[in-house]
């Protein structure tokens, strides 16, 4: 019997299309509502020093790592890790599961932002933005789980999923890349207008002084450095399968490291721009209320849906400011959501040999249903907050720790399988990586991530989270992580279709040929392929029982 024909793999038409899509994934809600407060709380202007160090030693090196893994195998996370070792496949499935979870609640936040974009026109929250958001809009009940739906949230969440799935149906180039090429520039333009408007508000200088006045004593505090690495790690969409998946859509000859540098520095530039705009606005808010900037500074949901509506009510031209601000949240959120949803779509498409549109409707539809059931009720915010805390602080960090330790140290070879990825990067890229990259990915980053993970586990285990009941954190925190781990191993037991194996082996054979070609031409920074780095043209890629 002849093997089934694999669905034709989509590709980004140009490197620029990929860069826009990757920036769209990296630039999300965290850039706008997380970075400014993290910087403010951790040394102000001095925080930029550990932040830059973290970008150069963890953020960009990890981007290179994920780009190389996805591009070399032309596969989503599970199959990409499987090519390194059968035992590594669960890592890819766990990352895929984390993306599923994040997509489920991310859509709800985008829906809230879309509603508040409309609310800004008439400042519907009145004099009590906090009471309006939590009480009148979300209609929050006691912490727990309820299936009492909130119509004002239900309908917008459905619409967000319709838009996201519709874009994905258009395909990688026409959908993902096309949407990102339009809305990333639009996001930047709108946000620049927002920042410029903020800079001319009374009190803006006080806000900027609060943010950028350096406290160099903070540089001796290990927590400040951990905060810098955490911000870089979370903001670049590194370790939940997105960049592996996106890199798998690239053409055979693509400058991976050059693209990574553009994406990494663009993301950080937008974060600093966000810090300027947010704290200029908070400076005005503090001046209007006659308080210190620190008294109004906040992050996350509180900043977006309580502090900023209050600010909008106090400033001249507040309606325009509000529409622009929440439009930025919607644009940034949608470009990230699309990349998140694509991760499980592509992974399951490869595992079961599904067609493109079929996999989008099955996986996207399942995510939409779970999102609607859990996030549009009177207890949706509690569930969202719990899932977010565990997915980010334990799920993403834990997956990254295991991935780097397994790939760098557990698998056979000098520094594990990292030389294979180094050789691939050097074969197709302009900026060559060397021992410093190996040290960053194989040693510096894993050590820091292990510290972050252990500290967070201890905190959650001993202190709980936000005074939420144990049942809530047990089910949607610890239980969610445990379920994803079980599913990761269960999916690994399912046999891969021959079409997926053949496609990935062919991709690796092409990669090895390119590495050998570059090596023969003497253009590399050393041997492109060595016996220790596994330079075989696809032989022994997967276990024999699957061939």
C-alpha positions, 0 to 999 in steps of 0.5 A: 500500500502506498503511503498517504500523500501529505497535505501540501505544506504552506510557506511564507512567500518572503523573509519579510512576510515571516518577520512581520508574522514573527514580530506580530506574535512577539508583540502582544499584550505583555509588551504594553501592560507588563514591561513598563511596570516591571521596569518601574519596579526593578530599578527604572532606567537601570533596569535596561542594563539587565534587560539588554543583557537578558536579550543578548544572552537568552532572548535572541539565542533562544530565538535562534534555537527555535528557528533552527529546530523548526526550519531544519525539520520543517515540522511543528514542535512535537515532530521537530523534537522527535527528530532529535530523540523519541524521548524528546517528543513529549516536550513538543506536545507539552509546549503545544498544550500550553499554546492551546491553554493560552489561546483559550484565555487570550481570546477573552482579553482581546474581546474585553479590549474590543468592547472597551474600544467601543465603551471609550466613545461614551466613557461608559464606565462613568466615575467608577472604572473599577466597579464598572469592569468587575461588577457591571461588565464582567458581573464577577461572582465568588471565586470558583467555577460557574456556568452562568454566562455573561452576554456582554462577554459571550458575544465578543468572544465568539466574534474574536474566534470567528475572526481568528479562524477566518484569518487562519483559513486564508492560509500562512501567506494570505492569512497570517502573513497578510494580516500581520503585514497590515496590522503590525504597521498599523499598530505601530502608527496608532501607538506612536500617535498615542505616545506623542499625545501622552508626551504633551499631557501635563505631568507627563515628565513626572511619569517619565522621570518615575520610569527612567530615573535609574536606581543602580543599587537595584543591579545588585539584587538578583531578583531584578536580573531574574525579572529582566530574564523573565520579561524577555522570555515571556515577551518573545513567544519563545518556548511554547512552539510558535517560533518552531512552527513559524520557522517550519514555513520558511523556504529552504534558504533563509537567513535565520539569525538575521531574522532573529535579530530583527524580531528580537530588537523590534520587540524590545523597541516596542516595549520601550516605546510602550513604557514611554507612552504608558508612564507619560499617561500615568504621570498625567493621571497622578498629577490630575489626582494630586498623588505620586506616580507610584500610587497609580502605576499598575500592570496587567488587567488592572492597568488596561481596564481600570487605570486607563479608563480612569485616565481617559475620563480625566484627560482632554480628548479622552474618547480618541485616546481610549479608542486608540489605546484599546485598538492597540490592545486588539491589534497586538492581541489578534496577531499573537492569538493567530500565532498561538492557535496555529501551534496545535493546528499544525502539530495535530495536522502532522500527527494525524495527516489532516487537511489544512482547513479540516485541522483549522476547524477541528482544532480552532473550533475546539479551542473556541468552545473551551474558551466560550465555556470557561471564559464568558461566565461570572467566574471567568476572570478567576479561571483566566487568572489561574490558568495564566499564572500556571501556564506562564510561570510553570508551563512555559518555564518548565517546558523550556528548562526540560527542552534545553537540558534534554537537547543540550545535555541528556541526548548523546553528543558533545553538548547534546544535539546543540551542535546540529542546530548550530551547524544549521544556523551557520549554513543558512545565515549571515550572522554566525553563531559559535561557542558563546551561543552554545554557552548561552543556550546550554548553560546560562539560560537553563541555570536561570530558568531552573532557578525561576522555576524552583522559586515559583513552584515553592511560592505556589505550593506554600503561599497559594495564589491570590487567596483563591480557593484550593479547588480552583488552583488545584483544577485550573493550575496544578491539575491543568499542568498535570493533564497537559503532561499526561496528554503529552505522553499519550500523544507520543504513543500514537504512530506518526503517518508515513507522509509526515515522516517522509516530509521531515526526513526529506527536509533534514536531508536538504538541510544536511546537503546545504550544510555540506555544500557550505562546508565544501565552499569554505564559507562556514565558521568551521565544519558544517557537519561532523560525525558527532553532530549527526550529519546523516541525510535523514537516516535513523530519523525516527524509530524503525517500527514507525517506518 
